[in-house]
Amino acid sequence: MGAELLSQRDRFNDSLSGLFNGSGHRSEGLTPIGFGGILKSNKRLQMNISLTPELESQVRLKVDSGLYQSASALVEESLQLLLKRDAMRQHLIAEVTLGAVQLEQGEGISVNTEDEFLNLARATR
């Protein structure tokens, strides 16, 4: 799991590179903030990212409201939610793919009404 998390962090870092121009300097209209990255251990990776003025304002509002202790805490929770959403998406894709294969193999169940569908859904929980 640690290698997977580090790989996810590397992909995230790569996606951040699009925020910078080729020289690695801040692009026009973007404001850098720093935060600790998620690592296999409790160590933090210091990094700088750039945000549009609108996103920077949202970060400041959340931190100033007391909901988050720092921009780092907000970004860390946001990234954790993004990773959870990505995992859910992958799970749903796998389930839909499995369902399509089962239908192709004639393993589907025919339902004619919404009530039949809801009853089937309740029965398979």
N, C-alpha and C positions, 0 to 999 in steps of 0.2 A: 504494500500500500504506500509506503514512503516514496518509492521510486515513481509511482503513479502521481502522487501529489507533487513531487518535484517536477515531473513532466508537465503537469497542468500549469504549474507556476511558470515554466519556461515558455509554454504556449501563450500564457497571459503576457509575459514580458515581451514576446515577439509581437503580439498584437498592439502593445503600447508603442512600439517603434514607429508605427504609422502616424503617431501624433507629432513626431519630430521631423524637421526637414533633414536632408542628407548630412548636414554637418553635426547633427546631434544637438543643435541649439533649439531653444524654444521657438515654436512656430508663432506667427502673428496671432494675437488674440487669445493665446493660451497661457494659463498661469500655472507654474509648477507647485506641487505640494509633495511632501515626503510622507512615506508610510512604511511600516515594517511588513515584509512579505511573510507568507506562511511557509514554514520549513518543516522538515521531518522532526526536528527537535524543537525545543522552546526558544531557540535562537531566532533573532529577527534579522531580516535582510533589509538594509536601508536602501531605499530607492526614491527617485524623484519622478513624478508624473506631471503631465500638463493637462489642464482642464480648460474648457471654454469658460468665459465669464459667467454664463448662466449656470453651469454645473458648479463652478467655484462658489457662487452665491448660495446654491442649495446646500453645499457642504457646510458653509459658514452658518446658515440658518439652523441646520440640524445640530451642529456643535453648540452654537449660542443658546439653543433652546434647552440644553442640558441633556438631551436624549443620548448624545454620545460624548465621551470624555475628550475625544480628539478626532481630527481628520483621519488619523491612522485607524482608530477604532471603527469609524464609519466605513472606510474603504475595506477593512478586513471583513466586517459583517456583510457588506455588499458582495464581495468576492465569494464568500462562503455560500451566500444565497444563489449566486450565479452558478457556482459549481453544482449545488443541489439541483437547480433547475435543469442544468445540462444533463445530469444523471437521470432525472425523471424523463427528460425528452428521449434519451437513449433507451430507457426501459420501455416507453410507449412505442417507439419505433420497432423494438424487438417483438413486443406483443402484437402489433399490427401485422408485422411480417409473418409471425407464427400463424395468426388467424387467416391470412391470405393463403398460406401453404395448406392449412387445414381445409379451407373452402375448396381449393383446387383438387384436393384428395377426396372430396365428397364427405367431409366430416362436419359440415355445417349443420345447424339446427334451424329449421324454417319457423318463422313467427309471422303471424298475419295482422296482429293488432298491437297497439302500444301496451295494452295491459299484459298480453302474452310476453312481450319483451321485458317489461318491468318485473313480472313474476320470475322469469328466467334469470334476470340479473340478481334478484334477491336470493334465489336458490343457489347461485354459484358463489356467493360471498364467503 
